[in-house]
Every structure is written in C-alpha cells, then in structure tokens.
Amino acid sequence: MPNIADIIEVAEELEDKAVVPASKRCVAVRNRNASCRKCIDACPADAISVHNNVLSVDHKACVACGACTVVCPTEALIPVRPADEALEQAAAEAMASLDGRAVIACARIASKGLADPHKFAEAPCLARVDESLLLGLAAVGAKDIVLVDGCCKTCRFRETSPGVDETIASANSLMQAQGAPAMVSRASEFPEGLALKNAKSLLGEARRGFFTSATSWTASAAGKTAEMVIRKNLGMKAKDATLREQLGAGASGTLPQFQERRRSQVLDAMDRLGEPAVEQIETRLFGRVEIDASVCNSCGMCAVFCPTGALSKSPIKPSPNADGTPDGGSFLEFSCAECVQCGLCLDACMKKCISVSPQVRTAELFDFEPRFIYLPKPQARPGILSNFKR
C-alpha cells in the first residue's frame, strides 16, 4: 500500500495539471514511424509534443480544454480536471433535476452566473465532451442533450469549436444507427428552466466543488501512485528505463495491449439504446481492417504493434491441403469493436498491404467472435547464391 509520502508526491505531480500523458498507450511511443498526431492537431495552445518516442504535455501552456483527450484514439492523454467519472456523475445528477434533459455548459458561460449550477454540468470547454458521455446519457434516459457554449466565435480558443461539432455529429450518428433519435444539440444560451432565481445560492459552491473534484481524481492517482512505488522499490527511474522496459514488451517482442474504456462504454450504451437499425455506419471511433493477402508476407508486425489487440496472431492453423500436407498459411484475428483507427498497423506494415476504413458493419461491430483473415504461406526467399550460375 502506498504511504502518505507517496500520496503527497502524486498530489504534487498532478497539481495544476488538467491532462496527464499515459505514454505506454501512445502509438507514436510504441513506434516512432507512427503518423498519428491527432492530439497535436487538436490542441489550440501547442502544448503537446511527440518526439523520439516521448509524449509530452507542457502543463504551463495547456489551457485545460480537453480537446486532445477526445481525439486521442488510444486514450494516451487522460483528463484529470475533471476526470471522466466526475463529469459523468455531474451530468447525470443535473439531468435528474431537469426531468430527463441533460445540459452541459462550458466554463466560460457557466462563470456568468446565468443558470442554476445544480441543473447543468460544467466542462472546462465543450471540446472536453466525448461520445461516451453523450451516449451514456442517452442510454440512461436522456430526452435531449444540450451543449451550451460561451459564444465560441469570441473565445480565445475557438479553434476547438469544429471538434465540438464533429463530436455532436458522431454521437447523433451512433444513436440513429441504433434506431434512437438524434438528441444532441448545441446552443449559446441556456435552455428555459435553468435561470438562476437567487444569486446568493451560489455561495459555498466553490468550496463544495473542491471536495467533489478531490475525490474524482483519486482513482486516477491510484494507478500513478502504484507505478511510482514499483519504480521506487525496483530502484528504476523512468528516464533510465529503455523503451522496451517502459512498454513492458514480452519475450516474443509483442507489445502490451489494453482495452479502451470510452469505446467500451459507447458500445454498451448503443446496445442499451436498441438493435442496430442500419447495416453499416461511418464512425471515427471504430474501424474495419482489410489485408491484401496477395502482397502480405505474413511478418505479423501489424499484430505486434496493435495497441488494443484488434489485430492478433491466431493460434488456430488452417486445415491441411487435400493431399494431407500442412497448408503453411496462418490466420490473423480481427475484432472490429477493438479497432480504434489509430493507423499504427498501416504505419508498421512494410508491404503496405493494409487498409483501415471508417465504414463499419454493425453486425461485425457487435459480434463477440473475431473475423479470421487468412494469410497464405509466404514465398520462400531466394538464396544468396541463387543468382549465380555454376
């Protein structure tokens, strides 16, 4: 168990940090050839950098908008202020007070004191809101969801505004795919019924909010504490560890894989909303992988680097040939629900025979069984002396 000194050390490390990098999840850390830079493109303050297998956040430059945490396909950037759990809880409690209407407002308009803070959830910026939160609210009975901005056109960080629209469109599309109506909208004014009747009622809110947020980051801090304690016990500092040690690569060379929390929540919410109403959807959250077997040399690098295990080497062998001889080929297993469109399989493929599409079949998305991709036996390489005539 971590002692008080460890907890204080974690508290100091997280102090004034809205986003904490989880480098092991970053595809650019896993493979320096990775082309993904979605977090950098989304950041309005140029606070994020990826260089030489290192993911860094300049916390002094960070404006806490949370846009990077929404676009990162592998959740390598973890929001701390507020944590996902805290924002989810605040939105659900506010929805209960409005008889099923969910309202989330940015900090800019919330600071004006125009609405009852008990009737809406506050996010530092609407760019911090992701699909898992919106679909989660819909799955628990939200009649409609309104995102209220503080007039993004005049905001210093208005570069995040298009991302908000993209998240709204994505969430509505996923709801409609399950036969549910599109229920997420955007406004620059609070809906009727949220007006603040007594401004004095806000006294003490900041104090109560501190203790609420203090409990929300405890869970996130626990994982960081454990990692720090382990490193302390091993006498290993993060800067001294090799990339292989940092990532925990196994003896076979395969990098560790993990499951995304947000995408799992999205799938669960979609399932609760109803049965798929369409055969295919286009989404930024999941992907469909195809491999040109006529070009592939079965090197397996796509499975080695895949961060979520969407692509993995199958232990199942192809059936023998008609004459009883071994087929010599192999299978890859692909899980659509675990593909996050990070593009690392494309970047790692030496033969460039992989394609990733945002067009996903709903039947495959909700299929618990993986799809098998057959790879024929690779052609034998010619020997060094094969080109020389005797």
SVG drawing of the C-alpha trace seen along z (x, -y; Angstrom):
<svg xmlns="http://www.w3.org/2000/svg" viewBox="-39 -38 69 75">
<polyline fill="none" stroke="black" stroke-width="0.4" points="0.0,0.0 1.3,-3.5 2.2,-5.6 1.4,-9.2 4.7,-10.4 3.7,-8.6 0.3,-10.1 1.7,-13.6 4.2,-13.0 1.3,-12.1 -0.7,-15.1 2.3,-17.4 2.7,-15.7 -1.0,-16.2 -1.3,-19.7 -2.4,-22.2 -2.5,-19.5 -5.6,-19.1 -4.2,-16.3 -1.8,-13.5 0.0,-11.6 -0.1,-7.8 2.9,-7.3 2.6,-3.5 -0.7,-3.9 0.6,-6.5 1.1,-4.9 4.0,-7.3 5.7,-6.0 5.1,-2.4 6.5,-3.0 8.4,-6.2 7.1,-5.7 3.5,-6.2 1.8,-9.0 -0.9,-9.8 -0.7,-13.4 -4.4,-13.9 -3.7,-15.4 -1.2,-18.0 -3.7,-19.0 -6.5,-19.4 -4.5,-21.4 -5.1,-25.2 -2.2,-26.0 0.6,-24.0 1.1,-22.3 1.7,-18.7 4.7,-17.3 5.8,-13.8 9.5,-13.3 11.9,-10.4 9.3,-8.0 8.3,-10.6 4.8,-12.1 5.0,-15.4 2.5,-17.9 3.6,-21.5 1.3,-22.0 2.2,-25.7 0.9,-26.2 -2.1,-23.8 -5.4,-25.6 -7.3,-22.6 -9.8,-22.5 -9.5,-18.7 -9.7,-18.5 -6.7,-16.3 -8.3,-13.7 -11.3,-13.3 -9.4,-12.9 -6.7,-10.6 -7.6,-7.1 -5.8,-5.2 -6.6,-7.4 -3.0,-8.2 -4.0,-11.6 -6.0,-11.2 -8.2,-14.1 -7.8,-14.8 -9.5,-18.1 -12.3,-17.0 -11.9,-13.2 -14.4,-11.3 -16.2,-9.9 -16.7,-13.3 -18.1,-14.8 -20.4,-11.8 -21.7,-12.0 -22.3,-15.7 -24.2,-15.4 -26.4,-12.6 -27.2,-14.4 -28.1,-17.6 -30.2,-15.6 -32.2,-14.1 -33.1,-17.7 -34.4,-18.6 -36.7,-15.5 -34.5,-13.9 -33.0,-16.9 -29.2,-16.9 -27.3,-20.2 -23.5,-20.6 -22.0,-24.1 -18.5,-25.4 -16.7,-27.2 -16.9,-30.5 -20.7,-30.8 -21.0,-29.0 -18.9,-31.7 -21.5,-34.3 -23.9,-33.0 -26.9,-32.9 -28.1,-29.5 -28.6,-27.3 -25.4,-25.2 -27.3,-22.3 -29.2,-22.0 -26.2,-21.7 -22.8,-20.0 -19.8,-22.3 -16.9,-21.3 -13.8,-23.4 -14.6,-23.5 -17.2,-21.7 -14.2,-20.1 -13.8,-18.0 -17.2,-16.3 -16.8,-12.9 -19.2,-10.4 -19.1,-8.0 -20.6,-10.7 -23.3,-11.7 -24.4,-8.2 -24.2,-7.2 -26.7,-9.9 -29.0,-8.8 -28.8,-5.2 -30.0,-6.1 -33.0,-8.0 -32.0,-11.5 -34.8,-13.1 -32.4,-15.6 -28.9,-16.8 -27.9,-20.4 -24.3,-21.6 -24.1,-25.3 -21.1,-27.3 -20.0,-30.8 -20.1,-32.0 -17.1,-30.2 -16.7,-32.9 -15.2,-35.3 -13.3,-32.7 -9.5,-32.8 -9.6,-29.0 -12.2,-28.9 -10.1,-26.5 -11.7,-23.7 -15.2,-24.6 -15.2,-22.4 -14.2,-19.5 -17.3,-20.0 -19.5,-19.9 -17.7,-16.7 -18.4,-15.0 -22.1,-16.0 -22.4,-14.7 -20.6,-11.5 -22.8,-10.9 -26.1,-11.6 -25.0,-9.2 -24.3,-6.4 -27.7,-7.0 -29.5,-6.9 -27.7,-3.7 -29.4,-2.1 -32.8,-3.4 -32.8,-6.2 -33.4,-9.8 -30.6,-12.3 -30.8,-14.2 -27.6,-16.2 -27.7,-19.9 -25.7,-23.0 -26.7,-26.5 -25.1,-29.7 -27.8,-30.3 -29.1,-28.2 -32.5,-26.5 -35.6,-27.7 -36.0,-26.4 -32.3,-26.9 -32.5,-30.5 -30.9,-31.3 -33.5,-32.7 -31.2,-33.6 -27.6,-34.5 -26.8,-34.2 -27.5,-30.5 -24.1,-30.2 -22.2,-31.0 -20.2,-28.0 -20.4,-26.2 -16.6,-26.6 -15.9,-25.0 -18.2,-22.1 -16.9,-21.7 -13.3,-21.3 -14.1,-18.3 -16.1,-16.7 -13.2,-17.1 -10.7,-15.9 -12.4,-12.5 -12.8,-12.2 -9.0,-12.2 -8.2,-9.8 -8.9,-6.8 -6.6,-8.1 -4.0,-9.0 -4.0,-5.5 -2.6,-4.0 0.1,-6.6 0.9,-6.0 1.3,-2.3 3.6,-2.8 5.8,-5.2 6.0,-2.9 7.0,0.0 9.7,-2.0 10.9,-3.1 11.1,0.4 13.0,1.6 15.3,-1.4 14.4,-2.3 13.7,-5.8 11.5,-6.4 14.3,-8.3 16.7,-5.4 14.3,-2.7 14.7,-1.6 11.7,-1.9 11.3,1.9 11.2,1.7 8.8,-1.2 6.4,0.6 6.8,4.0 7.4,5.9 7.3,9.6 9.9,12.2 8.2,12.7 8.5,9.0 4.8,8.3 3.9,5.0 1.3,4.9 -2.3,4.4 -5.1,2.7 -8.9,2.1 -10.3,-1.4 -12.7,-2.5 -14.6,-5.1 -15.2,-2.9 -16.4,-0.1 -18.9,-2.5 -20.1,-3.6 -20.8,0.0 -22.6,0.7 -24.7,-2.4 -25.5,-1.6 -26.6,1.9 -28.9,0.4 -30.4,-2.0 -31.7,0.8 -30.9,3.1 -28.9,1.9 -31.2,0.1 -28.7,0.0 -26.3,2.5 -23.3,0.1 -22.2,-3.1 -19.4,-5.5 -17.6,-6.4 -14.4,-7.8 -14.4,-5.5 -14.1,-2.1 -12.6,-0.8 -12.5,2.1 -9.2,3.6 -8.6,5.4 -5.4,7.1 -4.3,7.8 -3.1,11.4 -1.5,11.4 1.0,8.8 1.3,9.6 4.5,11.6 3.0,12.6 5.6,10.7 3.0,10.1 4.2,6.6 0.6,5.3 -0.3,7.6 2.9,6.9 2.2,3.1 -1.6,3.1 -2.3,1.3 -5.7,2.8 -5.4,6.3 -7.8,5.6 -5.3,7.5 -3.7,10.5 -2.0,13.7 -4.4,16.7 -3.3,19.9 -5.7,21.7 -4.0,23.2 -5.6,23.6 -6.8,27.0 -4.3,29.3 -4.3,29.4 -6.2,32.1 -3.2,34.3 -2.8,34.1 0.3,31.8 0.3,28.7 -1.2,25.7 1.6,23.5 -0.5,20.4 -1.8,18.7 -4.6,16.6 -4.9,13.2 -7.9,12.4 -9.6,9.1 -12.0,7.5 -13.9,4.5 -15.0,3.4 -11.4,3.1 -10.1,1.2 -9.7,-2.5 -8.4,-3.8 -5.0,-4.7 -3.4,-3.7 -0.4,-2.0 -1.0,1.2 -0.7,-0.9 2.5,-2.6 4.1,0.7 3.3,2.7 6.4,3.0 4.4,4.2 1.7,1.5 -1.0,4.1 -3.3,3.0 -6.3,0.7 -8.4,-0.7 -11.9,-2.0 -14.3,-4.1 -17.1,-2.2 -18.1,0.5 -20.7,3.2 -22.9,3.1 -23.2,6.9 -19.4,7.2 -19.2,4.4 -21.4,6.3 -20.1,9.7 -18.3,11.3 -16.3,13.6 -13.3,12.2 -13.1,12.3 -10.4,14.5 -8.0,13.1 -6.2,15.8 -2.6,15.3 -1.1,17.8 2.3,19.3 4.9,16.7 7.0,17.4 10.5,18.7 13.2,16.1 15.8,16.9 19.2,17.9 22.2,15.6 23.9,17.8 20.7,18.5 21.5,15.8 24.9,17.2 25.2,19.8 27.5,22.7"/>
</svg>
